[in-house]
Amino acid sequence: MMKYFSIPLAASLCMNLATAHAQDMTPHHAHAPAADTRVILALSPDERAMILEEMRLFLDGVGTMTGALGKQDMQATAAAARGMGMKMVHEVPPELRAKLPMEFRQLGFSVHRDFDQIAMDADSLKDVSHTLNQLSATLQKCVSCHAAYQIRSPLNDDKH
């Protein structure tokens, strides 16, 4: 024999289930975002644009590299890596260099040198796995830099 619930009772059960479901979806560890403790690099808008443009070029180059690696095209991989090596380094204006911490500059040069090494190894070894491991290690330097620094300009106080 089938039991029937009254409309008010059925509605009440549905409401209770919906409330319980909504509570399950609420984060149990809700908390305020952590304070941003990264070092602020206070740069002029032009200086900030110069640094951010280089970062975008790195990201574009890494995209080109990963696409080439996916096709096992080591020649294209090497070419993309070479474009991000020391060849990419341009003369940084002295005023900007003075504003950048030594660790920041050293990390940047290290990344450029890494890409030169990746290019040489991609050309000579032609080993996708090896190149991916090198790329992963280099990207960890990018992650550590972004975790340590943010760039702000007096006219544009965005965090990056």
Disulfide bonds with the S-S distance in Angstrom:
none
